[in-house]
Amino acid sequence: ARDTVSYEWAHGLAELLDAVVSAGLRLTGFVEHDVTPWPRFPGMVDRGDGWWGWLEGAPRFPLLFSVRAEKP
């Protein structure tokens, strides 16, 4: 077995969106997604399109988000 070291930082949405605006960009879109490109949680199913999600009828909640911004 190989030992793996992982470093992670939690950044809230407000912090991320503030960074976009503080960089002088104009926020043009924000979308939450209920899929991931990997099986993040037990019980997720391969949708067959490169994305993993929940079984039909399962409660939905955001797993990823997309931010779109442009330079004015």
N, CA, C and O atoms as a Tripos MOL2 file, in Angstrom:
@<TRIPOS>MOLECULE
protein
  288   287    72     0     0
PROTEIN
NO_CHARGES

@<TRIPOS>ATOM
      1 N           0.8500   -1.1960    0.0000 N.3       1 ALA1
      2 CA          0.0000    0.0000    0.0000 C.3       1 ALA1
      3 C           0.8790    1.2360    0.0000 C.2       1 ALA1
      4 O           1.9920    1.2310    0.5250 O.2       1 ALA1
      5 N           0.3690    2.2670   -0.5850 N.am      2 ARG2
      6 CA          1.1050    3.5170   -0.7000 C.3       2 ARG2
      7 C           0.4710    4.5620    0.2110 C.2       2 ARG2
      8 O          -0.7440    4.7550    0.1960 O.2       2 ARG2
      9 N           1.2920    5.2260    0.9930 N.am      3 ASP3
     10 CA          0.7730    6.3000    1.8470 C.3       3 ASP3
     11 C           0.5490    7.5450    1.0040 C.2       3 ASP3
     12 O           1.3940    7.9260    0.1950 O.2       3 ASP3
     13 N          -0.5940    8.1680    1.2060 N.am      4 THR4
     14 CA         -0.9270    9.3790    0.4730 C.3       4 THR4
     15 C          -1.1600   10.5040    1.4620 C.2       4 THR4
     16 O          -1.8660   10.3340    2.4560 O.2       4 THR4
     17 N          -0.5700   11.6410    1.1890 N.am      5 VAL5
     18 CA         -0.7900   12.8270    2.0060 C.3       5 VAL5
     19 C          -1.7240   13.7430    1.2350 C.2       5 VAL5
     20 O          -1.5050   14.0020    0.0520 O.2       5 VAL5
     21 N          -2.7500   14.2270    1.8880 N.am      6 SER6
     22 CA         -3.7200   15.1000    1.2430 C.3       6 SER6
     23 C          -3.8680   16.3800    2.0630 C.2       6 SER6
     24 O          -3.9630   16.3360    3.2890 O.2       6 SER6
     25 N          -3.8870   17.5030    1.3810 N.am      7 TYR7
     26 CA         -4.1190   18.7890    2.0280 C.3       7 TYR7
     27 C          -5.3880   19.3780    1.4490 C.2       7 TYR7
     28 O          -5.5510   19.4260    0.2300 O.2       7 TYR7
     29 N          -6.2860   19.8260    2.3040 N.am      8 GLU8
     30 CA         -7.5420   20.3940    1.8420 C.3       8 GLU8
     31 C          -7.8380   21.6800    2.5930 C.2       8 GLU8
     32 O          -7.4660   21.8420    3.7550 O.2       8 GLU8
     33 N          -8.5110   22.5840    1.9120 N.am      9 TRP9
     34 CA         -8.9350   23.8350    2.5150 C.3       9 TRP9
     35 C         -10.4090   24.0260    2.2330 C.2       9 TRP9
     36 O         -10.8620   23.8480    1.1020 O.2       9 TRP9
     37 N         -11.1430   24.3820    3.2420 N.am     10 ALA10
     38 CA        -12.5760   24.6400    3.0660 C.3      10 ALA10
     39 C         -12.7750   26.1400    2.8630 C.2      10 ALA10
     40 O         -12.3910   26.9470    3.7090 O.2      10 ALA10
     41 N         -13.3700   26.4940    1.7540 N.am     11 HIS11
     42 CA        -13.6720   27.8890    1.4580 C.3      11 HIS11
     43 C         -15.1740   28.0040    1.2450 C.2      11 HIS11
     44 O         -15.7360   27.3220    0.3890 O.2      11 HIS11
     45 N         -15.8160   28.8500    2.0070 N.am     12 GLY12
     46 CA        -17.2510   29.0560    1.8700 C.3      12 GLY12
     47 C         -17.5850   29.7590    0.5600 C.2      12 GLY12
     48 O         -16.7190   30.3630   -0.0730 O.2      12 GLY12
     49 N         -18.8470   29.6720    0.1630 N.am     13 LEU13
     50 CA        -19.2770   30.3100   -1.0780 C.3      13 LEU13
     51 C         -19.0650   31.8220   -1.0450 C.2      13 LEU13
     52 O         -18.6610   32.4210   -2.0420 O.2      13 LEU13
     53 N         -19.3380   32.4280    0.0990 N.am     14 ALA14
     54 CA        -19.1710   33.8810    0.1970 C.3      14 ALA14
     55 C         -17.7110   34.2600   -0.0470 C.2      14 ALA14
     56 O         -17.4370   35.2470   -0.7290 O.2      14 ALA14
     57 N         -16.7900   33.5010    0.4930 N.am     15 GLU15
     58 CA        -15.3640   33.7770    0.3050 C.3      15 GLU15
     59 C         -14.9760   33.6390   -1.1720 C.2      15 GLU15
     60 O         -14.2400   34.4650   -1.7110 O.2      15 GLU15
     61 N         -15.4730   32.6040   -1.8010 N.am     16 LEU16
     62 CA        -15.1550   32.3830   -3.2060 C.3      16 LEU16
     63 C         -15.7380   33.4900   -4.0920 C.2      16 LEU16
     64 O         -15.0350   34.0440   -4.9380 O.2      16 LEU16
     65 N         -17.0100   33.8070   -3.8980 N.am     17 LEU17
     66 CA        -17.6500   34.8350   -4.7220 C.3      17 LEU17
     67 C         -17.0420   36.2060   -4.4650 C.2      17 LEU17
     68 O         -16.9280   37.0140   -5.3860 O.2      17 LEU17
     69 N         -16.6510   36.4780   -3.2230 N.am     18 ASP18
     70 CA        -15.9810   37.7360   -2.9060 C.3      18 ASP18
     71 C         -14.6480   37.8210   -3.6380 C.2      18 ASP18
     72 O         -14.2770   38.8980   -4.1050 O.2      18 ASP18
     73 N         -13.9230   36.7190   -3.7500 N.am     19 ALA19
     74 CA        -12.6470   36.7080   -4.4780 C.3      19 ALA19
     75 C         -12.8650   37.0320   -5.9490 C.2      19 ALA19
     76 O         -12.0640   37.7510   -6.5470 O.2      19 ALA19
     77 N         -13.9300   36.5170   -6.5380 N.am     20 VAL20
     78 CA        -14.2470   36.7970   -7.9390 C.3      20 VAL20
     79 C         -14.4930   38.2950   -8.1230 C.2      20 VAL20
     80 O         -13.9240   38.9230   -9.0160 O.2      20 VAL20
     81 N         -15.3430   38.8540   -7.2710 N.am     21 VAL21
     82 CA        -15.6880   40.2800   -7.3750 C.3      21 VAL21
     83 C         -14.4790   41.1570   -7.0410 C.2      21 VAL21
     84 O         -14.2550   42.1680   -7.7050 O.2      21 VAL21
     85 N         -13.7000   40.7860   -6.0240 N.am     22 SER22
     86 CA        -12.5160   41.5590   -5.6320 C.3      22 SER22
     87 C         -11.4410   41.5520   -6.7100 C.2      22 SER22
     88 O         -10.6070   42.4570   -6.7600 O.2      22 SER22
     89 N         -11.4530   40.5470   -7.5680 N.am     23 ALA23
     90 CA        -10.5000   40.4770   -8.6790 C.3      23 ALA23
     91 C         -10.9380   41.3600   -9.8470 C.2      23 ALA23
     92 O         -10.2780   41.4040  -10.8850 O.2      23 ALA23
     93 N         -12.0560   42.0610   -9.6650 N.am     24 GLY24
     94 CA        -12.5290   42.9680  -10.7010 C.3      24 GLY24
     95 C         -13.3840   42.2940  -11.7590 C.2      24 GLY24
     96 O         -13.6570   42.8800  -12.8060 O.2      24 GLY24
     97 N         -13.8100   41.0600  -11.4890 N.am     25 LEU25
     98 CA        -14.6490   40.3460  -12.4470 C.3      25 LEU25
     99 C         -16.1180   40.5830  -12.1420 C.2      25 LEU25
    100 O         -16.4870   40.8910  -11.0090 O.2      25 LEU25
    101 N         -16.9470   40.4360  -13.1580 N.am     26 ARG26
    102 CA        -18.3920   40.5860  -12.9920 C.3      26 ARG26
    103 C         -19.0030   39.1950  -12.9970 C.2      26 ARG26
    104 O         -18.8530   38.4420  -13.9590 O.2      26 ARG26
    105 N         -19.6910   38.8610  -11.9190 N.am     27 LEU27
    106 CA        -20.3360   37.5570  -11.7960 C.3      27 LEU27
    107 C         -21.4930   37.4960  -12.7800 C.2      27 LEU27
    108 O         -22.3890   38.3390  -12.7350 O.2      27 LEU27
    109 N         -21.4870   36.4990  -13.6760 N.am     28 THR28
    110 CA        -22.5470   36.3820  -14.6750 C.3      28 THR28
    111 C         -23.3570   35.1010  -14.5180 C.2      28 THR28
    112 O         -24.3700   34.9240  -15.1940 O.2      28 THR28
    113 N         -22.9230   34.2090  -13.6370 N.am     29 GLY29
    114 CA        -23.6920   32.9870  -13.4570 C.3      29 GLY29
    115 C         -23.2330   32.1750  -12.2620 C.2      29 GLY29
    116 O         -22.0610   32.2000  -11.8850 O.2      29 GLY29
    117 N         -24.1730   31.4570  -11.6750 N.am     30 PHE30
    118 CA        -23.8920   30.5430  -10.5690 C.3      30 PHE30
    119 C         -24.9310   29.4300  -10.6340 C.2      30 PHE30
    120 O         -26.1320   29.6990  -10.6250 O.2      30 PHE30
    121 N         -24.4730   28.1800  -10.6980 N.am     31 VAL31
    122 CA        -25.3810   27.0390  -10.8020 C.3      31 VAL31
    123 C         -24.9140   25.9430   -9.8440 C.2      31 VAL31
    124 O         -23.7250   25.6330   -9.7810 O.2      31 VAL31
    125 N         -25.8580   25.3570   -9.0970 N.am     32 GLU32
    126 CA        -25.5560   24.2060   -8.2480 C.3      32 GLU32
    127 C         -25.9000   22.9270   -9.0210 C.2      32 GLU32
    128 O         -26.8660   22.8870   -9.7830 O.2      32 GLU32
    129 N         -25.0920   21.8870   -8.8090 N.am     33 HIS33
    130 CA        -25.2850   20.6140   -9.5000 C.3      33 HIS33
    131 C         -25.4360   19.4880   -8.4820 C.2      33 HIS33
    132 O         -24.7940   19.5160   -7.4320 O.2      33 HIS33
    133 N         -26.2790   18.4930   -8.7810 N.am     34 ASP34
    134 CA        -26.4610   17.3610   -7.8730 C.3      34 ASP34
    135 C         -25.7480   16.1140   -8.3970 C.2      34 ASP34
    136 O         -26.1900   14.9900   -8.1610 O.2      34 ASP34
    137 N         -24.6350   16.3280   -9.1150 N.am     35 VAL35
    138 CA        -23.8020   15.2440   -9.6340 C.3      35 VAL35
    139 C         -22.3320   15.5630   -9.3580 C.2      35 VAL35
    140 O         -21.9770   16.7080   -9.0770 O.2      35 VAL35
    141 N         -21.4830   14.5330   -9.4420 N.am     36 THR36
    142 CA        -20.0320   14.7070   -9.3180 C.3      36 THR36
    143 C         -19.3490   13.8220  -10.3530 C.2      36 THR36
    144 O         -19.9580   12.8740  -10.8490 O.2      36 THR36
    145 N         -18.0800   14.1180  -10.6920 N.am     37 PRO37
    146 CA        -17.3740   13.2620  -11.6450 C.3      37 PRO37
    147 C         -16.7790   12.0060  -10.9920 C.2      37 PRO37
    148 O         -16.0680   11.2530  -11.6570 O.2      37 PRO37
    149 N         -17.0510   11.7740   -9.7350 N.am     38 TRP38
    150 CA        -16.5910   10.5830   -9.0150 C.3      38 TRP38
    151 C         -17.6390   10.2200   -7.9680 C.2      38 TRP38
    152 O         -18.4590   11.0650   -7.6070 O.2      38 TRP38
    153 N         -17.6320    8.9790   -7.4690 N.am     39 PRO39
    154 CA        -18.6210    8.5810   -6.4460 C.3      39 PRO39
    155 C         -18.2210    9.1130   -5.0730 C.2      39 PRO39
    156 O         -17.5740    8.4080   -4.2990 O.2      39 PRO39
    157 N         -18.5990   10.3420   -4.7720 N.am     40 ARG40
    158 CA        -18.1930   11.0310   -3.5390 C.3      40 ARG40
    159 C         -18.7700   10.3720   -2.2880 C.2      40 ARG40
    160 O         -18.0990   10.3340   -1.2560 O.2      40 ARG40
    161 N         -19.9870    9.8560   -2.3530 N.am     41 PHE41
    162 CA        -20.6490    9.2750   -1.1890 C.3      41 PHE41
    163 C         -21.1390    7.8640   -1.5090 C.2      41 PHE41
    164 O         -21.4580    7.5570   -2.6580 O.2      41 PHE41
    165 N         -21.1970    7.0090   -0.4840 N.am     42 PRO42
    166 CA        -21.7640    5.6700   -0.7120 C.3      42 PRO42
    167 C         -23.2050    5.7910   -1.2280 C.2      42 PRO42
    168 O         -23.9430    6.6890   -0.8220 O.2      42 PRO42
    169 N         -23.5820    4.9060   -2.1000 N.am     43 GLY43
    170 CA        -24.9420    4.9240   -2.6340 C.3      43 GLY43
    171 C         -25.0870    5.6920   -3.9260 C.2      43 GLY43
    172 O         -26.1410    5.6380   -4.5590 O.2      43 GLY43
    173 N         -24.0340    6.4200   -4.3400 N.am     44 MET44
    174 CA        -24.1090    7.1370   -5.6080 C.3      44 MET44
    175 C         -23.9890    6.1320   -6.7430 C.2      44 MET44
    176 O         -23.3180    5.1090   -6.6090 O.2      44 MET44
    177 N         -24.6430    6.4300   -7.8600 N.am     45 VAL45
    178 CA        -24.6430    5.5200   -9.0030 C.3      45 VAL45
    179 C         -24.0130    6.1980  -10.2260 C.2      45 VAL45
    180 O         -24.1200    7.4100  -10.4140 O.2      45 VAL45
    181 N         -23.3600    5.3850  -11.0410 N.am     46 ASP46
    182 CA        -22.7650    5.8590  -12.2800 C.3      46 ASP46
    183 C         -23.8950    6.0920  -13.2810 C.2      46 ASP46
    184 O         -24.6160    5.1590  -13.6350 O.2      46 ASP46
    185 N         -24.0480    7.3230  -13.7320 N.am     47 ARG47
    186 CA        -25.1280    7.6580  -14.6710 C.3      47 ARG47
    187 C         -24.8060    7.2400  -16.0970 C.2      47 ARG47
    188 O         -25.6720    7.2930  -16.9710 O.2      47 ARG47
    189 N         -23.5710    6.8260  -16.3360 N.am     48 GLY48
    190 CA        -23.1840    6.3890  -17.6610 C.3      48 GLY48
    191 C         -22.7510    7.5000  -18.5940 C.2      48 GLY48
    192 O         -22.4190    7.2420  -19.7510 O.2      48 GLY48
    193 N         -22.7490    8.7360  -18.1080 N.am     49 ASP49
    194 CA        -22.3500    9.8750  -18.9310 C.3      49 ASP49
    195 C         -21.1260   10.5880  -18.3580 C.2      49 ASP49
    196 O         -20.8620   11.7470  -18.6780 O.2      49 ASP49
    197 N         -20.3810    9.8730  -17.5010 N.am     50 GLY50
    198 CA        -19.2110   10.4740  -16.8650 C.3      50 GLY50
    199 C         -19.5210   11.1350  -15.5350 C.2      50 GLY50
    200 O         -18.6240   11.6790  -14.8900 O.2      50 GLY50
    201 N         -20.7780   11.0950  -15.1160 N.am     51 TRP51
    202 CA        -21.1980   11.7270  -13.8740 C.3      51 TRP51
    203 C         -21.8010   10.6920  -12.9270 C.2      51 TRP51
    204 O         -22.3730    9.6930  -13.3630 O.2      51 TRP51
    205 N         -21.6640   10.9450  -11.6380 N.am     52 TRP52
    206 CA        -22.2420   10.1050  -10.5880 C.3      52 TRP52
    207 C         -23.3260   10.9090   -9.8900 C.2      52 TRP52
    208 O         -23.1630   12.1070   -9.6590 O.2      52 TRP52
    209 N         -24.4250   10.2610   -9.5560 N.am     53 GLY53
    210 CA        -25.5360   10.9280   -8.8840 C.3      53 GLY53
    211 C         -26.2780    9.9710   -7.9760 C.2      53 GLY53
    212 O         -25.7600    8.9160   -7.6100 O.2      53 GLY53
    213 N         -27.4800   10.3410   -7.6210 N.am     54 TRP54
    214 CA        -28.3070    9.5490   -6.7070 C.3      54 TRP54
    215 C         -29.3420    8.7600   -7.4810 C.2      54 TRP54
    216 O         -29.6960    9.1200   -8.6040 O.2      54 TRP54
    217 N         -29.8190    7.6990   -6.8910 N.am     55 LEU55
    218 CA        -30.9040    6.9360   -7.4900 C.3      55 LEU55
    219 C         -32.1280    7.8230   -7.6510 C.2      55 LEU55
    220 O         -32.3340    8.7570   -6.8770 O.2      55 LEU55
    221 N         -32.9310    7.5310   -8.6500 N.am     56 GLU56
    222 CA        -34.1610    8.2880   -8.8840 C.3      56 GLU56
    223 C         -35.0250    8.2610   -7.6300 C.2      56 GLU56
    224 O         -35.1990    7.2020   -7.0270 O.2      56 GLU56
    225 N         -35.5650    9.3940   -7.2310 N.am     57 GLY57
    226 CA        -36.4190    9.4870   -6.0610 C.3      57 GLY57
    227 C         -35.6790    9.8400   -4.7780 C.2      57 GLY57
    228 O         -36.3120   10.1610   -3.7720 O.2      57 GLY57
    229 N         -34.3510    9.7870   -4.7950 N.am     58 ALA58
    230 CA        -33.5680   10.1470   -3.6060 C.3      58 ALA58
    231 C         -33.5950   11.6650   -3.4290 C.2      58 ALA58
    232 O         -33.6960   12.3960   -4.4140 O.2      58 ALA58
    233 N         -33.5060   12.1480   -2.1890 N.am     59 PRO59
    234 CA        -33.4640   13.6010   -1.9690 C.3      59 PRO59
    235 C         -32.2770   14.2270   -2.7110 C.2      59 PRO59
    236 O         -31.2040   13.6280   -2.7830 O.2      59 PRO59
    237 N         -32.4630   15.3860   -3.2400 N.am     60 ARG60
    238 CA        -31.4080   16.0920   -3.9790 C.3      60 ARG60
    239 C         -30.7880   17.1770   -3.1060 C.2      60 ARG60
    240 O         -31.4810   17.8530   -2.3460 O.2      60 ARG60
    241 N         -29.4770   17.3330   -3.2270 N.am     61 PHE61
    242 CA        -28.7830   18.4510   -2.5890 C.3      61 PHE61
    243 C         -27.5340   18.7480   -3.4100 C.2      61 PHE61
    244 O         -27.0280   17.8600   -4.0960 O.2      61 PHE61
    245 N         -27.0280   19.9770   -3.3560 N.am     62 PRO62
    246 CA        -25.8940   20.3730   -4.1890 C.3      62 PRO62
    247 C         -24.6200   19.6130   -3.8110 C.2      62 PRO62
    248 O         -24.3050   19.4460   -2.6330 O.2      62 PRO62
    249 N         -23.9010   19.1600   -4.8310 N.am     63 LEU63
    250 CA        -22.6220   18.4770   -4.6480 C.3      63 LEU63
    251 C         -21.4770   19.2780   -5.2660 C.2      63 LEU63
    252 O         -20.3440   19.2160   -4.7890 O.2      63 LEU63
    253 N         -21.7700   20.0150   -6.3090 N.am     64 LEU64
    254 CA        -20.8040   20.8590   -7.0120 C.3      64 LEU64
    255 C         -21.4930   22.1600   -7.4010 C.2      64 LEU64
    256 O         -22.7190   22.2670   -7.3670 O.2      64 LEU64
    257 N         -20.6910   23.1340   -7.7650 N.am     65 PHE65
    258 CA        -21.2770   24.3500   -8.3110 C.3      65 PHE65
    259 C         -20.3830   24.8820   -9.4110 C.2      65 PHE65
    260 O         -19.1890   24.5830   -9.4580 O.2      65 PHE65
    261 N         -20.9630   25.6650  -10.2860 N.am     66 SER66
    262 CA        -20.2400   26.3390  -11.3650 C.3      66 SER66
    263 C         -20.3890   27.8420  -11.1810 C.2      66 SER66
    264 O         -21.4610   28.3470  -10.8460 O.2      66 SER66
    265 N         -19.2960   28.5340  -11.4080 N.am     67 VAL67
    266 CA        -19.2990   29.9950  -11.3400 C.3      67 VAL67
    267 C         -18.8520   30.5100  -12.6960 C.2      67 VAL67
    268 O         -17.8700   30.0290  -13.2600 O.2      67 VAL67
    269 N         -19.5680   31.4790  -13.2100 N.am     68 ARG68
    270 CA        -19.1700   32.1210  -14.4580 C.3      68 ARG68
    271 C         -18.9580   33.6010  -14.1690 C.2      68 ARG68
    272 O         -19.7900   34.2510  -13.5360 O.2      68 ARG68
    273 N         -17.8270   34.1240  -14.6460 N.am     69 ALA69
    274 CA        -17.5170   35.5400  -14.4520 C.3      69 ALA69
    275 C         -16.7980   36.0400  -15.6910 C.2      69 ALA69
    276 O         -16.1910   35.2700  -16.4360 O.2      69 ALA69
    277 N         -16.8780   37.3390  -15.8920 N.am     70 GLU70
    278 CA        -16.1880   37.9270  -17.0440 C.3      70 GLU70
    279 C         -15.5030   39.2230  -16.6510 C.2      70 GLU70
    280 O         -15.8940   39.9020  -15.7010 O.2      70 GLU70
    281 N         -14.4960   39.5340  -17.3910 N.am     71 LYS71
    282 CA        -13.7680   40.7960  -17.1780 C.3      71 LYS71
    283 C         -14.5700   41.9060  -17.8420 C.2      71 LYS71
    284 O         -14.8650   41.8210  -19.0350 O.2      71 LYS71
    285 N         -14.9300   42.9500  -17.0900 N.am     72 PRO72
    286 CA        -15.7300   44.0410  -17.6810 C.3      72 PRO72
    287 C         -14.9560   44.7970  -18.7570 C.2      72 PRO72
    288 O         -15.4820   45.7390  -19.3500 O.2      72 PRO72
@<TRIPOS>BOND
     1     1     2 1
     2     2     3 1
     3     3     4 2
     4     3     5 am
     5     5     6 1
     6     6     7 1
     7     7     8 2
     8     7     9 am
     9     9    10 1
    10    10    11 1
    11    11    12 2
    12    11    13 am
    13    13    14 1
    14    14    15 1
    15    15    16 2
    16    15    17 am
    17    17    18 1
    18    18    19 1
    19    19    20 2
    20    19    21 am
    21    21    22 1
    22    22    23 1
    23    23    24 2
    24    23    25 am
    25    25    26 1
    26    26    27 1
    27    27    28 2
    28    27    29 am
    29    29    30 1
    30    30    31 1
    31    31    32 2
    32    31    33 am
    33    33    34 1
    34    34    35 1
    35    35    36 2
    36    35    37 am
    37    37    38 1
    38    38    39 1
    39    39    40 2
    40    39    41 am
    41    41    42 1
    42    42    43 1
    43    43    44 2
    44    43    45 am
    45    45    46 1
    46    46    47 1
    47    47    48 2
    48    47    49 am
    49    49    50 1
    50    50    51 1
    51    51    52 2
    52    51    53 am
    53    53    54 1
    54    54    55 1
    55    55    56 2
    56    55    57 am
    57    57    58 1
    58    58    59 1
    59    59    60 2
    60    59    61 am
    61    61    62 1
    62    62    63 1
    63    63    64 2
    64    63    65 am
    65    65    66 1
    66    66    67 1
    67    67    68 2
    68    67    69 am
    69    69    70 1
    70    70    71 1
    71    71    72 2
    72    71    73 am
    73    73    74 1
    74    74    75 1
    75    75    76 2
    76    75    77 am
    77    77    78 1
    78    78    79 1
    79    79    80 2
    80    79    81 am
    81    81    82 1
    82    82    83 1
    83    83    84 2
    84    83    85 am
    85    85    86 1
    86    86    87 1
    87    87    88 2
    88    87    89 am
    89    89    90 1
    90    90    91 1
    91    91    92 2
    92    91    93 am
    93    93    94 1
    94    94    95 1
    95    95    96 2
    96    95    97 am
    97    97    98 1
    98    98    99 1
    99    99   100 2
   100    99   101 am
   101   101   102 1
   102   102   103 1
   103   103   104 2
   104   103   105 am
   105   105   106 1
   106   106   107 1
   107   107   108 2
   108   107   109 am
   109   109   110 1
   110   110   111 1
   111   111   112 2
   112   111   113 am
   113   113   114 1
   114   114   115 1
   115   115   116 2
   116   115   117 am
   117   117   118 1
   118   118   119 1
   119   119   120 2
   120   119   121 am
   121   121   122 1
   122   122   123 1
   123   123   124 2
   124   123   125 am
   125   125   126 1
   126   126   127 1
   127   127   128 2
   128   127   129 am
   129   129   130 1
   130   130   131 1
   131   131   132 2
   132   131   133 am
   133   133   134 1
   134   134   135 1
   135   135   136 2
   136   135   137 am
   137   137   138 1
   138   138   139 1
   139   139   140 2
   140   139   141 am
   141   141   142 1
   142   142   143 1
   143   143   144 2
   144   143   145 am
   145   145   146 1
   146   146   147 1
   147   147   148 2
   148   147   149 am
   149   149   150 1
   150   150   151 1
   151   151   152 2
   152   151   153 am
   153   153   154 1
   154   154   155 1
   155   155   156 2
   156   155   157 am
   157   157   158 1
   158   158   159 1
   159   159   160 2
   160   159   161 am
   161   161   162 1
   162   162   163 1
   163   163   164 2
   164   163   165 am
   165   165   166 1
   166   166   167 1
   167   167   168 2
   168   167   169 am
   169   169   170 1
   170   170   171 1
   171   171   172 2
   172   171   173 am
   173   173   174 1
   174   174   175 1
   175   175   176 2
   176   175   177 am
   177   177   178 1
   178   178   179 1
   179   179   180 2
   180   179   181 am
   181   181   182 1
   182   182   183 1
   183   183   184 2
   184   183   185 am
   185   185   186 1
   186   186   187 1
   187   187   188 2
   188   187   189 am
   189   189   190 1
   190   190   191 1
   191   191   192 2
   192   191   193 am
   193   193   194 1
   194   194   195 1
   195   195   196 2
   196   195   197 am
   197   197   198 1
   198   198   199 1
   199   199   200 2
   200   199   201 am
   201   201   202 1
   202   202   203 1
   203   203   204 2
   204   203   205 am
   205   205   206 1
   206   206   207 1
   207   207   208 2
   208   207   209 am
   209   209   210 1
   210   210   211 1
   211   211   212 2
   212   211   213 am
   213   213   214 1
   214   214   215 1
   215   215   216 2
   216   215   217 am
   217   217   218 1
   218   218   219 1
   219   219   220 2
   220   219   221 am
   221   221   222 1
   222   222   223 1
   223   223   224 2
   224   223   225 am
   225   225   226 1
   226   226   227 1
   227   227   228 2
   228   227   229 am
   229   229   230 1
   230   230   231 1
   231   231   232 2
   232   231   233 am
   233   233   234 1
   234   234   235 1
   235   235   236 2
   236   235   237 am
   237   237   238 1
   238   238   239 1
   239   239   240 2
   240   239   241 am
   241   241   242 1
   242   242   243 1
   243   243   244 2
   244   243   245 am
   245   245   246 1
   246   246   247 1
   247   247   248 2
   248   247   249 am
   249   249   250 1
   250   250   251 1
   251   251   252 2
   252   251   253 am
   253   253   254 1
   254   254   255 1
   255   255   256 2
   256   255   257 am
   257   257   258 1
   258   258   259 1
   259   259   260 2
   260   259   261 am
   261   261   262 1
   262   262   263 1
   263   263   264 2
   264   263   265 am
   265   265   266 1
   266   266   267 1
   267   267   268 2
   268   267   269 am
   269   269   270 1
   270   270   271 1
   271   271   272 2
   272   271   273 am
   273   273   274 1
   274   274   275 1
   275   275   276 2
   276   275   277 am
   277   277   278 1
   278   278   279 1
   279   279   280 2
   280   279   281 am
   281   281   282 1
   282   282   283 1
   283   283   284 2
   284   283   285 am
   285   285   286 1
   286   286   287 1
   287   287   288 2
@<TRIPOS>SUBSTRUCTURE
     1 ALA1         2 RESIDUE 1 A ALA
     2 ARG2         6 RESIDUE 1 A ARG
     3 ASP3        10 RESIDUE 1 A ASP
     4 THR4        14 RESIDUE 1 A THR
     5 VAL5        18 RESIDUE 1 A VAL
     6 SER6        22 RESIDUE 1 A SER
     7 TYR7        26 RESIDUE 1 A TYR
     8 GLU8        30 RESIDUE 1 A GLU
     9 TRP9        34 RESIDUE 1 A TRP
    10 ALA10       38 RESIDUE 1 A ALA
    11 HIS11       42 RESIDUE 1 A HIS
    12 GLY12       46 RESIDUE 1 A GLY
    13 LEU13       50 RESIDUE 1 A LEU
    14 ALA14       54 RESIDUE 1 A ALA
    15 GLU15       58 RESIDUE 1 A GLU
    16 LEU16       62 RESIDUE 1 A LEU
    17 LEU17       66 RESIDUE 1 A LEU
    18 ASP18       70 RESIDUE 1 A ASP
    19 ALA19       74 RESIDUE 1 A ALA
    20 VAL20       78 RESIDUE 1 A VAL
    21 VAL21       82 RESIDUE 1 A VAL
    22 SER22       86 RESIDUE 1 A SER
    23 ALA23       90 RESIDUE 1 A ALA
    24 GLY24       94 RESIDUE 1 A GLY
    25 LEU25       98 RESIDUE 1 A LEU
    26 ARG26      102 RESIDUE 1 A ARG
    27 LEU27      106 RESIDUE 1 A LEU
    28 THR28      110 RESIDUE 1 A THR
    29 GLY29      114 RESIDUE 1 A GLY
    30 PHE30      118 RESIDUE 1 A PHE
    31 VAL31      122 RESIDUE 1 A VAL
    32 GLU32      126 RESIDUE 1 A GLU
    33 HIS33      130 RESIDUE 1 A HIS
    34 ASP34      134 RESIDUE 1 A ASP
    35 VAL35      138 RESIDUE 1 A VAL
    36 THR36      142 RESIDUE 1 A THR
    37 PRO37      146 RESIDUE 1 A PRO
    38 TRP38      150 RESIDUE 1 A TRP
    39 PRO39      154 RESIDUE 1 A PRO
    40 ARG40      158 RESIDUE 1 A ARG
    41 PHE41      162 RESIDUE 1 A PHE
    42 PRO42      166 RESIDUE 1 A PRO
    43 GLY43      170 RESIDUE 1 A GLY
    44 MET44      174 RESIDUE 1 A MET
    45 VAL45      178 RESIDUE 1 A VAL
    46 ASP46      182 RESIDUE 1 A ASP
    47 ARG47      186 RESIDUE 1 A ARG
    48 GLY48      190 RESIDUE 1 A GLY
    49 ASP49      194 RESIDUE 1 A ASP
    50 GLY50      198 RESIDUE 1 A GLY
    51 TRP51      202 RESIDUE 1 A TRP
    52 TRP52      206 RESIDUE 1 A TRP
    53 GLY53      210 RESIDUE 1 A GLY
    54 TRP54      214 RESIDUE 1 A TRP
    55 LEU55      218 RESIDUE 1 A LEU
    56 GLU56      222 RESIDUE 1 A GLU
    57 GLY57      226 RESIDUE 1 A GLY
    58 ALA58      230 RESIDUE 1 A ALA
    59 PRO59      234 RESIDUE 1 A PRO
    60 ARG60      238 RESIDUE 1 A ARG
    61 PHE61      242 RESIDUE 1 A PHE
    62 PRO62      246 RESIDUE 1 A PRO
    63 LEU63      250 RESIDUE 1 A LEU
    64 LEU64      254 RESIDUE 1 A LEU
    65 PHE65      258 RESIDUE 1 A PHE
    66 SER66      262 RESIDUE 1 A SER
    67 VAL67      266 RESIDUE 1 A VAL
    68 ARG68      270 RESIDUE 1 A ARG
    69 ALA69      274 RESIDUE 1 A ALA
    70 GLU70      278 RESIDUE 1 A GLU
    71 LYS71      282 RESIDUE 1 A LYS
    72 PRO72      286 RESIDUE 1 A PRO
